[in-house]
Amino acid sequence: MLLGYNSNGFAHHRLDEAIPLLAGSGFKVLALTPDICHLDPFRSTRKDWEAIRDLLDKHKMHCLIETGARFILDPKAKHRPNLLEDKGEDRQRRLDYLRRCLDIGHCLGAKVLSLWAGVLPQGVSKDQAKQHLSQALQELLNLARPLDISLALEPEPGMLISTVKDALGFLEQMGNPDGLGLCLDIGHLFVTGEAGPNGENLGKILKRTSSKLLQVHLEDIKIGIHSHLPPGEGDIDFDLVWEALQSIQYHGPVCFELSRSSHEAPIQIEKIPSLFPRVFRRS
């Protein structure tokens, strides 16, 4: 496993400050969310991207791209417009953002870009939304393949694709195209109930998704409550998590996503390795 940290947990730091801090704490992956504070995809330049690539290389860190910026497209509407919108021009705005993220990822040497479906817009049926999503993902795949970047669809509670079952079914409807896999957030499985009250189903879920698993997100969670917490503040048994990941011989990125803990990022990146020393040594 390659242990990493999402830049959305460093919202109050410059990116060129966050990277040395992460490397110094033993993290091997920067999960970059291009956002208003970190390589704004509509205002940063290739020169900015190349400077971050040089810094990542200096610290021997890998990079992958996240696309969950909250208000990057609309300052009043979180995560909107999305790929499911009724109006084609609205879907196009999301596609343009994702294209830009692909360009940034290619410059940074990223091999994976994760994305979610979005919340079902009012007046759009589920069938229509899935058609819109399928068309958008196919277009993105055509752009990502020449860049050697895979797309990882993340089930997100409350969105059109909210569970692992939803995601696997949707990928099957698309014909399981090459270059499209899954990003699995372990905490979400405890929000939706898929993991079971004590995480007893976690191993089964990972085995079922192992052939498509490109990326893993991790945080603590109170059962049934979608609020990302630092490890030790929720209900997740992390020993079960590490055992389940090891049981499928997963060697990809496992990135802590603590966007609500940016105010204490330096504390968290020191605390997490101390909580899981064996895992950090193996990574």
N, C-alpha and C positions, 0 to 999 in steps of 0.2 A: 504493500500500500504506500501511496505517496500522500502524506498528510499536508493539508493546505488550509488556507484561511481566505474568506471572501472579503474583497475590498470594501463591501458595503458595511463591514464592521469597523472600518477606519474612516468614517465619514468626516471626522474632524482633523484628519491628518492629510498632508500632501502625499501623493503616491510615492514620490522619491524618498520620503521619510518612512513610509510604512514598509517598503520592501526590505531595507536593511534591518529594521526591527524584527520582521518576521523571520528572515534568514538567521538572525542572531539567536532566535528562540528555537530554531530547529525545524521550522516549516519548510517544506520543499516545493510547494505549489502556491502561486498567487491565482485565486479565482477572481478575475477582474470583472467588475460590473461597470462598463463604460457609463458614466453618469455626469451630472453637472460638476461634480467635485473631482472626478478622476477620468481624464481623457474624454472629456465631453465629445461625443461622436459627431456633433455638428459644429464644434468650434476648435477642437484640437487639430493639429496638422501632422503630416507624416514625420516631420522633424521631431515633434513631441513623442510620437509612437516609437521612433527609433531610439530616442534617449532612454525610454523605459526598457526597451529590448536590451540595450547595452547594460543597464543596471541589473536586469534579471540574469543576464549572462555572467556578469561579474559575481553575483551571489549564487550562481549555479541553481537557479530556481526555474521550475517549469511554470507555464501559464495556461489557463483555459479561460474561456469567455462566458460570463453570465449575462443575461439580458433582462433582469428584473428591476431596472431603474423605475422608480415609482412615478415621477412626474416629468419624465424626459420629453414627452410628446404633448402633454396638456397640463399646465400648471394648476388646473382646478380639478382634474379627474385622474385619480390613481390608476395606473396601468391601462389607460385608454388613450387613443383607440387601440384595439387589438386585432388579431387576424380573423375575427369572427363577425366583424361589423357588417351591417346591411349595405352600406355605401362603399363602393369600390375604392373611392379616393381615401376613405378612412383606413381601409385595410392596407392601401398603398403606403400610407404614412408609417405604419408599423413595419412593413416590408423594407422601406427605405432605411429605417433605423437598424434593422437586422442586417441588411446588406453592409451598412457602415461598420457594424460590429464585426462582420466577417473580415472586412478589410483590415481593421485594427488587429484582430486575432491573427491573421496571416502575417502581418508585420512582426508581431510578438512571438511567433512560432507556436501558437496554440493549435492543438489537434482536435479540440472539442469546443462546441458552442452549445450551451443549453438554453432552452426556451420553454415556455408553457403555452397552453391554448388560449387562456383568457376566460373571463366571465361571459356567460351567454348574454348578448345584448337583448334588450327589450324588443319584441316584435320579430325576432329571428328564431326559427325553429331549430331544434337540435340537428335535424338532418341537413338543413341549409348551412348551419354553422360548421358541421363536419366537412361538408363539401368545400366551404371556404378555406378551412384549415388544411385540408388535403392539397388543394391547389397551391396554397401559399408554401407549404412545406416542399412540394415538388419543385417549385420555382427556386426555393432556397437551396435544395439539394443540387440543382443544376449549377448553382453558383459556388457551393461549398466544395464539391468534389474536385474541381481543378486546383483548389487551394489546399487539398489534403486535410480538410476539416470535416469532422463528423458532427451531425446534429443530434442532440440528446433531448428528447421530449420529457418534461418533468410533470408528473401528476401533481396537481396543486389543489388542496381542499377549497371547495367553493367554486371551482372553475369547471368548464365543460368536461375536461379530462381531469378528474379529481382523484381517481384511485388507480392502483396497478391494473386491476381488471379493465378499467376504461382504456388505459394506455395500451395494453397488449391487444385488446380488441380493435382499437383504432389502427394500430400498426398492421394488424392482420388485414383489415379492410383496405389498407393502402398497398398490400402485397409484400409487406416487410422489405421495403427497398433498402439496398445497400447504402450505408452512410447515415442511416437513421436508427438510433437506439434510444436508450432510456437514461435519464438522470433520476436517481431515486433519493428522496429525502427521507431518512430514517424517522425523523420526528413526525413527519406527516402521517406515517403509518399508525402512530399512536393517537393522532387527531381523528382519523377516519375510522379507527377501530380495527383496521386490517391486521395489525400486529398482534392483537389479542391483549387482554388486560395486563398480562405480565410479559408480553413480548414473545409468547410461546410459538407464534406463527412466523416469526421473523426469518428463521432459517429456511422455511418452506418458500417464502416469498423470494428470498435471494436466490434460491436454487431455480425457481421458476423463471427468474429474470436474468440469470447469470450470462446467458449467451448474448443478451442485448445491453448489458449494463456497461455504460461508458463513464459514469460519474456518480459519486455518492455525496450527499450533503448530510451534515450531522450537527445536532444541537440537542439540548435537553428540552423536554416538553412535559407539561402537566397533562395527564390523560384527558383527551377530548377538547383541549384548549389550544388554538393555533396561535401561540406566542413563543417565539424562539428564546430559549433561556440558556445561560451558561451551564456547562456540565456541573451536576451536583445540586441544581436548583429545581429539578423536575423529577419525573417518575421513571426515567429510562435507566435500565440496568446496562451499563456500558460493557460489562464483561460479556453479556449475551451478544451485544453488537459486534465486538471484536471476534468472538468465536464464530459467529455466523458468517462474517466476511472472510475469515480464514478458511472456513469449511468449503467455500466455493473457490478458494485460491484466487481471490480478487487482488489484483496488483495495480489497480488504477487509482485515480485521485479520490481522497476522502477529505472534503473541505468543510471546516466549521463555518456555519453561517449565523453570525450574531449581530445582525444589523441594529438591533435595539440596544446593543451594549457598546456602541462606538465611544461613548463617554468614558469608558474604562478599558479601551482596547489594549493599552500597554500592560495592564494588570492581567487581562484574560490570556494574552499570548505567552505570558510567563506561567500562569496557573495551569493551563491545559497540559503542557508537556510534563509538569510535575505530577498531574493526576494519572497520566498514562505513560510512565517512563518506558515500559517494555515495548509498547507499540511504537513510540517515537524512536527507540533504538533500532527496532527492526526495519522501520521505514527508511 
